[in-house]
Amino acid sequence: MLFRSVLRHKNDIVHYENSLKRAEKRADDFGISIYTARLEDAKLRLVSAQNQLQKSIKSAKYLKVWDN
C-alpha cells in the first residue's frame, strides 16, 4: 500500500512538472500558479509517504517479519 502511494506521488510530480512546462510555454499565469502549487503539494506528500514507507521497512526489519 505504501509503495503504491510513493509511486502515485512520483507520477503526480512528473505530471505536474510537464503541465507546468506547458503552461510556461503558453505564458498562462493562472496555469503556472495552479501547477506550481500542486507540484509543491505533491512533493510534500511524496516526502511524507517515503517517510512512512521507511518507517514500515525499519519496523519490519526490527521485527523480522520475513522470518515468521
N, C-alpha and C positions, 0 to 999 in steps of 0.2 A: 504493500500500500504506500509506504513512504517513498520507495524507489520510484513508483509511478508518479507521485506528486513532484518529485525532483525533476523527472523528465518532462512533465507537463509544464512546469515553470520555465525550464530551459527552452522549450518550444515556444512558449509565450514570449520570452525575451527575444528570440530570433524573429518572431512575427512582428513584434513592436519595433524592433530596430529597422527592419525592412520597411515597415509602414512609415516610420519617422523619416527615413531617407526619401521615400516617395513624396511625402508632404514637404520636405525641404526643397526638392526639385521643383515642385509646383508653387513654392512660396506661399503655402497655405498656413497662415499663422495659427488658425484655430486647430487644425490637424496637428501641427507641431506641438502645441501646448497639451493637447489631449494625449498624444502618443508619448510625449516626454513623461507626463505624469504616470501613465500606465506602465511605461518601461521601468521607472523607478520603483513603482509598487511591485511589479513582477520580480525585480531584483531583490527587494526586501523579503518577499515571500519565498524566493529561492534560498536565500541565506537561512531563513527560519526552517525550511524543510530539510536543508542539508544538515543543520544542527540537530534536528530531531532524528534524522537517519543515523547520524554519527553516534548519538546517544544510544540508539537502539542497537547498533553494531557493537559498541563497547559493552553494553549490558549483556548481550548475547555471548560475547567472548568471556566476560566475567562469570556468567552462569554456566558456561559451556553447554549451551543449548544443543549444539550439534551432536554431543555425545549421548544425549538422552533418547 
